[in-house]
């Protein structure tokens, strides 16, 4: 699903690109067509571009388009990524990946060529999604949500699949209330066997990391609910918070739409009462929440559809059992 909030965006002209300071920086550090020898990598360049041209321009699409035209991601950001990279470096990669998806151009090729540090980068993205707004503002966290959604929708790519599948496997049911988990196991006894097998395989020295990964999506839901609850029926309604809420529901809908991700995610979503909380929120009653209301409706319809399918399957199995067919 895609929630298109963009206005008419005019691409910069060739003359504007040629005279832009970003083009001059590209010639100096990374442009493949540059006639001069590139200077040595300097992380301060990334900080400067991020603070002045990305965040400093309020994430202007035109500025980001100039960076994309210069092949900023594939020739400078990713080749120079190392564990311990700055937040600006992480967010710059995220912003450029999102721009590539927006322009519908090849995205993952650069990562495929050099995938050694992709797991570290992805972990940093997950951690950033849960950071406090004082460290990573709500506009940046929205960009992180969009990137995360792109990763889930790119499961055909091995580098993405290897990272996201850990977040939506059966082990994420550690987030459920014990009584709810046992109820689900009664409905699906074979999953309890798999659950026990997972617990046996867990190594004590990795348990903290594994638990963090398995509870990530639940923690992201709780963070979303905090943002949603901060918007009342009256008073100030920050547009960036509204946009964050819309993008979060877009992520939820896409996770529910994909069979590999919804199987266990749907139960955790229901356990957190996310859809119900959306319909009881102040935002949905405000004019600014019109799009949020539409997305919430789609989320509710999808949830009801999946519930009906689940009930139908269970009823069919019960009928077959009574007929001694299974």
N, C-alpha and C positions, 0 to 999 in steps of 0.2 A: 504493500500500500504506500502511496505517496501523498502527503499533504502539501500541496503547492501553495506557498505563501509569497512567492516572488512577484514583484512588480515587473513591468517591462524594463529589461536591462539592456542597455546599449553597449555593445562591445567597444573597447578602445580602438581607435584607428591605428593604422600602421605607423603614421607619423608620431602619434602620441606614445606608442610603444617604444619607438626608436629613441625618443628624447626623455623617456622616463628614467628616473634614478635607479629603479629596479633593474632595468635593462643594462645600465652601466655597471651595476654590481654583478650582474650575471656575466657580463663580458670579462670581468675581473676575476671571478671565482669559479664559475661552473658552466657557462654557455658552451655547448659542443661545437658551435660554429666560430667561436672566438679565435682570432688570428694570433693573439698574444698568449703567452704561457700563463696558466692560471696560478694565482697566488696560493700559498699554503692555507689549508682549512683553518678558519678562525671561528670558534663558537659564538663570539660576540656579534658576528654578522647575522646569525639566526636570531639572537636576542633583539638586535636593532630592527631587523625587518619585522619581527613579530610585534614589538611594542609600537613601532611607528606606522607600519603599513598594513598590518592585519588587525590587531586589537586597537591600535591607535586610530584607524579609519573606521572603527565600529564594524569591522568585518565586511568592508566594502567588497562586493562581488567584482567590481572593476579592477581593484587592486590585486585581488586573488587571481583574476584572469590573466593579468600581466605575468604573475609568478608562474602560473601554469604554462603560459606560452613559452617561458624561458626554460622549461623543464626543471624547475626548482626541486621537485620531489625526487625524481629519478637520478639527477646529476649532483645534488648537493645534500639534501636532507637525509635520504636513506643511506647512501654510501658512507656517510660520516656518523651514522647512528651507532652509539656504543652504550652498554649498560651504564646507568648513572647519568644519562643525558638530562639536560635541563627540562623543566616543565614547558618552556617555550618551544623547545625542540619537539617534544611529544605532541603538543597542540598544533604546531605547524604541520607536522605529518598528517595529523587527523584532518585539519582544514583542507589540505591539498588533496587528500583522498576523497573527501566529500565533494570537492570541486570537480574532480575527474568523473565521479558518478553523475554529478549534475550535468556535465557536458557530454555524458555518455561516451567516454573514451576508455581505452584500455587502462585498467587500474592495477592489477596484481602482478604484472610482468616484472616490474622492478623488484618486488619482494621475492618473487620466485627465483630470480637470478642470485640473490644473496639473502637467504632466509635464516641464517644462523641466529640473528638476534631478534627475530620476529616474536618468539615466545616471551622474551623479556619486555619488548615493546608492548605487546598485548596485555601483559600483566600490569604494566604501568598505566595503561588506558583504563583497566578495570579499577585500579586504586584511585585514579583521578576522578572516576565517575562518582565515587563516594566521598570525595573531599569536601571540606567545608567551603561555603560560598566566599569566605574571606580570602581563601587561597586560590580557588578557581571559581570565577564568577558564573552566574546562572547561564549567561550566553555561551560561555565556553563549555559548560556541562551539557548544554543542548547539543553542541557540535559533537561531543563525545557520544551522546545517545544516538545521533544520526550515524556516526561511524560504526558503533556497535551493531546497529541494525543492518548496515551494509555487510558486515562480517557474517551475521546470521543468514543473510540472504545470498551469501557466496559460499555455501557449504560444498559446492562442487570443486572449490579450490582447496587443495590439501592443507595449505598453511592456515587457512581459516577454520576448516573443519576440525583440525587437530586441537585448536584452542577452544572453540565454542562448544564442542560436544561435551566437554567436561562440566560445563555449566548447566546443562539440561538433561543429564543422565538420571537414572533412578536414585543415585546418591544424593540428589538435591532434596529428596524427601526428608533429609535430616532437619529441614526447616519446618516440617509439619509438627503440629501438636501430636504427642504420642498416641492419644486416643484416635485422632483422625488417621494417623498412619496405620494403626492396627485395623481400623475399619476398611481402609483401602486394600490391605493385605488379605482380608477376609473375602473381598470381592475378586481379588487376583492372587490366589495362593502361590502361584509360581514366582511372583515378584518377591515374596518373602524369602524364598530360597536364594534368589539372586542378591537380596539385601544382606542376608547372612554371609554369603560368599564375599561380598564387597567388604564387610566388616572384618572378615578373617584375613583378607589380603592387605588391609591398611597397616602400614608400618608406623610404629609409635613416633619416630623422628620426623615423619611427614604429616602427621595427623593435623597439626595446626594449619598448615598450608592447605591441605585437602578440605578441611572444614570451612576455611575462608572461601575457597572456590565454590563449594557446594551451597553455601548460604548467600552467595553474591547477589543472585537475582531477587531473593527475598529482601535483602538489605536495600537493594535498589527500589523495590516496591515501597518499602517503608519510607525511604527518602522522598519518593514521589508524593506520598500521602502527606508528608510534612509540608512540602511546597504547596500542594493543593489546599491544605487546611489553612495556610497563611493568607489565602485570598478569600476575603469575606464577601457577603452579599452586597455590601455598600463600602464606600471609601475608596482608597487608592487601589488600582488594579495594574500592577507592573506588567507591561506587555511581554517582557522577556520570560516572566514566570508562566504566563499563559502559553507562550510558545513551547516552553519546556514540557508542560503538561500535555500539550497536543502531541509533541514528538514522542513522549513516553507511551502514550496510548497507541501511537502508530507502531512502536516496537512491540507492544503487547499483541496487537492484531496480527502482525507478521509472524510472531512466534506461535500464535494459535493457529495460523493458516498452514504452517509447515508440519507435516506428520512427524519428522524426526525430532522436532523441538516441543510440540504440544503435548506429547504423551504424558510426561511427568510435570511439565511446567503448568499445565491447566489446573492441576490439583493444588499446587502451591498458590497460584493466583486466586483460586477460590477460597483457600484457607485464610488469605490476607484480606478478603472481602473488598478487593480493589474496585470491582465494577459497581458494587453497592455504594461504596464511599464516593465514587464519582457522581452518582445520581443524587446523593445527599449533600453534595458540595455547594458552597456559595457561588463558585465560578459558573456552574451550569445554569444559574438563575440570572446571570448578568448578560447584558448585550455583548460584552467582550467574549463571552463564553459560547457564542453561537457555533463556531467551528468545533470547539471542544465538545459541545452537546452532540453534534453530528457524529464525531468520532466515537463518543461514548455509546451512542445508539448502535453503531456498527459493532462495537465491542460487545455490547449486551446481546445483540442478535446472534453473533458468533458463539457466545457462551451458551445461549439457549439451544442453538442448533447442536452443539457438541453434547450438551446434557441430554437432549432428546435421543441422539444417536446412541449414547451410552445406555440410557434406559431401555431403548428398543433392543439392543444387543443382549442386555441382561435378561429381559423378558423372554426373548427368543430362546436363550440358553435354558431358562427355567422350563419352558414348554418342551424343549427337546429332552430334558432330564425326566420330566414326567412321562414322556412317551417312551423313555428308555432308549432313546436314540443315541445318547452320549453318556 
